[in-house]
Amino acid sequence: MPTRASLTRATLPSLIGGLLLLAVATWFAYGGVRASLASRALVEHTLEVQVAIGELRSAVQRAESAQRGQLLTGEDRYGEPYRDARQSAQAAHDRLRLLTVDNPKQQAALDRLQPLMTAKFAEMDRTLELEQAGKADEALAIVRTDNGLRQLIEIRDILNGMRATEDELLRQRSGMATVDTHKAFVATAIAALGILVLGGAAVVAVARSQRALRDTNAGLEEEVERRTADLREANEEVQRFAYIVSHDLRSPLVNVMGFASELDASRQDLAIALRDAPDPMAAKVREIDGQIAESIAFIRAATTKMDRLINAILRLSREGRRAFGNEKIDMNQLIDAQLRAVEHQVKETDASIQVSGLPPIFGDRLALEQVFGNLIDNAIKYRDPTRKLSIEIAGRAQGDRVVYEVRDTGRGIAPEDRERVFELFRRAGAQTQPGEGIGLAHVRAMVRRMEGSIDLQSEPGAGTTFIVDLPRQAGRVAGRAE
């Protein structure tokens, strides 16, 4: 009758080989996933540059429209939009300068663009000054020289060239992301094959041990049966993973996490098998096993984080494809419902909440609930523990638009973080609350789908005001965008 030691000597090499093969395959799978994420980050960066280019072009056009509006009508109400557009144009230019710091071609285009913008805005400033001084004829004479038009055409040509450059980069980087994702999938499939081979070898080894030691060790037989059941359940899980095939990162991630668990289970089988193994071999295997355990912990931590991020992106994607409704919404009732949902948190923090008369709006109820529910929840979560929290929700109608404000006396947001808080997976300030950094990014996405805007005013140590500007017919606007 074979002994446990002889069985160990017979099966140990195959188990070690299988573990090493699985470790190598898993490492390559993880590397593929990292490469895929890096490629997708480049794609996102290119899209961000394209957005900044569009914002700059839009700001210049808005500034010129406001200038012409004031020159034609003589009304001062165009002054504020002009100044806002002028400031937005410079901010977009500065942002492009930072985003394209690694692209000499785009930096050269910005070098040509800056003096044109300076000259264009100088001319517009001069015409507005003349108009305000009662010299409208002189202002119009400057406009009729068409010098400003030529500058505007040159600005547009430069921006169009920059957009074309980014379009080509987007095409190249999207291709790289697709290739890297495919490589990650192939590497994961290899890891899956290693799991199946290793699992089969483990089952055979356990079966042999059970038959050989049944008459001498009843306790070991019970252990082997339990382990066999564990392996059967794990193999069923591997089979379920094998049927999950998709073109995104979820399939490789799910497989890698499942295979890491299977590898951990096989390590336990190996530990049992090593009880009577010769000391030199056992020590070497334990050393390898320790390295594998460290790798498993690293893989699990990385894939768990990636899975959370992918789930967040999927939630945003599903919401982005949802058709918006269009109904008249009493905003006072909607806010009241959101406050009831956080009533226990308000009582726990002894916060005070004041809601002024809010104008109604036509829109999508779920989207508005998500927007204002998130803003209220953030105000409560990021309160200043050194003073009582006060929240004020107000609104006003402005022509065909409505503006809602959510003010709090929380801990505030630093100036350098005021744009970052709206970016996906970005968080600002001390991280005292759990989260993935998608709340305000989701809020901005919802507001933009309704052709609105969201901005904030904040002072660290004093509080924050979120300003949501929406069209009165937000639901109809979103419906057209579908």
WOCOR-V87969 format. One record per pair of residues at least 4 apart in sequence whose C-alpha atoms are under 8 Angstrom apart, sorted by the first residue. I is the first residue (numbers start at 1). GAP is how many residues later the second one is. Records with the same first field share a line. If there is no record, write none. Layout:
BEGIN
I: GAP  GAP
END
This chain:
BEGIN
1: 211
2: 4  5  210
3: 4  209  210
4: 4  205  209  269  272
5: 4  271  272
6: 4
7: 4  198  201  202
8: 4  265  266  268  269
9: 4  268
11: 4  194
12: 4  258  261
13: 4
14: 4  187
15: 4  183  186  187  255
16: 4  269
17: 4
18: 4  176  179  180
19: 4  179  244
20: 4
21: 4  173
22: 4  169  172  173  241
23: 4  269  272
24: 4
25: 4  162  163  165  166  169
26: 4  161  162  165  230
27: 4
28: 4  156  159
29: 4  155  156  157  158  159  162  223  227
30: 4  154  226  269
31: 4  153
32: 4  148  149  151  152  153  155
33: 4  147  148  151  216  219
34: 4
35: 4  145
36: 4  141  142  144  145  148
37: 4  140
38: 4
39: 4  134  135  137  138  141
40: 4  133  134  137
41: 4
42: 4  131
43: 4  127  130  131  134
44: 4
45: 4  54
46: 4  120  123  124
47: 4  119  123
48: 4
49: 4  47  50  51  117
50: 4  113  116
51: 4
52: 4  40  41  43  44
53: 4  39  43  106  109  110
54: 4
55: 4  33  34  37
56: 4  32  33  34  36  37
57: 4  32  99  102
58: 4
59: 4  26  27  29  30
60: 4  25  26  29
61: 4
62: 4  19  20  23
63: 4  18  19  20  21  22  23
64: 4  18  60
65: 4
66: 4  12  13  15  16
67: 4  11  12  15  57  61
68: 4
69: 4  5  6  9
70: 4  5  6  7  8  9  58
71: 56  57  60  65  68  69
74: 57
77: 4
78: 4
79: 4
80: 4
81: 4
82: 4
83: 4
84: 4
85: 4
86: 4  35
87: 4
88: 4
89: 4
90: 4
91: 4
92: 4
93: 4  17
94: 4
95: 4
96: 4
97: 4  10  13
100: 4  6  7
101: 6
103: 4
104: 4
105: 4
106: 4  56
107: 4
108: 4
109: 4  49  53
110: 4
111: 4
112: 4  46
113: 4  42  45
114: 4
115: 4
116: 4  35  38  39
117: 4  34  38
118: 4
119: 4  32
120: 4  28  31  32
121: 4
122: 4
123: 4  19  25
124: 4
125: 4
126: 4  13
127: 4  9  11  12  13  15  16
128: 4  11
129: 4
130: 4  5  6  8  9
131: 4  5  8
132: 4
135: 4
136: 4
137: 4
138: 4
139: 4
140: 4
141: 4
142: 4
143: 4  5
146: 4
147: 4
148: 4
149: 4
150: 4
151: 4
152: 4
153: 4
154: 4
155: 4
156: 4
157: 4
158: 4
159: 4
160: 4
161: 4
162: 4
163: 4
164: 4
165: 4
166: 4
167: 4
168: 4
169: 4
170: 4
171: 4
172: 4
173: 4
174: 4
175: 4
176: 4
177: 4
178: 4
179: 4
180: 4
181: 4  66  67  68
182: 4
183: 4
184: 4  68
185: 4  66  67
186: 4
187: 4
188: 4  64  67  68
189: 4
190: 4
191: 4  65  68
192: 4  46  50  63  67
193: 4
194: 4
195: 4  64  67  68
196: 4  39  42
197: 4
198: 4  68
199: 4  32  36  67
200: 4
201: 4
202: 4  64  67
203: 4  25  28
204: 4
205: 4
206: 4  18  22
207: 4
208: 4
209: 4
210: 4  10  11  14
213: 4  5  7  8
214: 4  6  7
217: 4
218: 4
219: 4
220: 4
221: 4
222: 4
223: 4
224: 4
225: 4
226: 4
227: 4  42
228: 4
229: 4
230: 4
231: 4  34
232: 4
233: 4
234: 4  28
235: 4
236: 4
237: 4  21
238: 4  17  20  21
239: 4
240: 4
241: 13  14  17
244: 7
245: 6
246: 4  5
247: 4
249: 4  61
250: 4  57  60
251: 4
252: 4
253: 4  50  53  54
254: 4
255: 4
256: 4  43  47
257: 4  42  43  46  47
258: 4
259: 4
260: 4  36  39  40
261: 4
262: 4
263: 4
264: 4  29  32
265: 4
266: 4
267: 4  22
268: 4
269: 4
270: 4
271: 4
273: 4
274: 8
277: 4  5
278: 4
279: 4
280: 4
281: 4
282: 4
283: 4
284: 4
285: 4
286: 4
287: 4
288: 4
289: 4
290: 4
291: 4
292: 4
293: 4
294: 4
295: 4
296: 4
297: 4
298: 4
299: 4
300: 4
301: 4
302: 4
303: 4
304: 4
305: 4
306: 4
307: 4
308: 4  128
309: 4  116  127
310: 4
311: 4
312: 4  124  126
313: 4
314: 4
315: 4
316: 4  126
317: 4
318: 4
320: 125  126
321: 161
323: 156  159
324: 39  40  43  151  154  155
325: 38  39  40  150  151  154
326: 36  37  38  148  149  150  153
327: 35  36  37  38  148
328: 32  33  34  35
329: 5  31  32  33  34  36
330: 4  29  30  31
331: 4  27  28  29  30
332: 4  23  25  26  27  28
333: 4
334: 4  35
335: 4  34  37  38
336: 4
337: 4
338: 4  31  34  35
339: 4  37
342: 4  35
343: 4
344: 4
345: 4  35
346: 4  5  6  34
347: 4
349: 39  40
350: 38  39
351: 37  38  39  40
352: 37  38  39
353: 37  38  39  40
354: 37  38  39
355: 37  38  39
356: 36  37  38  39
357: 37  38
358: 36  37  38  46
359: 36  37  38  43
360: 112
361: 41  111  112  113
362: 110  111  112  113  114
363: 5  109  110  111  112  113
364: 4  110  111
365: 4
366: 4
367: 4  79
368: 4
369: 4
370: 4  73
371: 4  71  72  75  76
372: 4
373: 4
374: 4  65  66  69
375: 4  31  65  91
376: 4  30
377: 4
378: 4
379: 4  12  29  31
380: 9  30
381: 52
382: 28  29  51
383: 6  26  27  28
384: 4  5  25  26  27  77
388: 21
389: 19  20  21
390: 18  19  20
391: 15  16  17  18
392: 13  14  15  16
393: 11  12  13  14
394: 10  11  12
395: 7  8  9  10
396: 6  7  8
397: 4  5  6
398: 4  5
400: 71  72
401: 68  69  70  71
402: 67  68  69  70
403: 64  65  66  67
404: 63  64  65
405: 60  61  62  63
406: 59  60  61
407: 56  57  58  59
408: 55  56  57
409: 53  54  55
410: 51  52  53  54
411: 49  50  51  52  53
412: 46  47  48  49  50  51  52
413: 4  5  15  16  45  46  47  50  51
414: 4  15  44  45  46
415: 43  44
416: 4
417: 4  11  12
418: 4  38  40
419: 4
420: 6  7  8
421: 5  6  7  16  19  20
422: 4  18  19  22
423: 14  15  17  18
424: 13  14  17
425: 11  12  13
426: 10  11  12
427: 4  9  10
437: 4
438: 4
439: 4
440: 4
441: 4
442: 4
443: 4
444: 4  9  10
445: 4
446: 4
447: 4  5  6  7  21  23
448: 4  5
449: 29  32
450: 20  21  24  25  27  28
451: 19  20  23  26  27
452: 16  17  18  19  22
453: 15  16  17
454: 12  13  14  15
455: 11  12  13
456: 8  9  10  11
457: 7  8  9
458: 4  5  6  7
459: 4  5
470: 4
471: 6
473: 4
474: 4
475: 4
476: 4
477: 4
478: 4
END
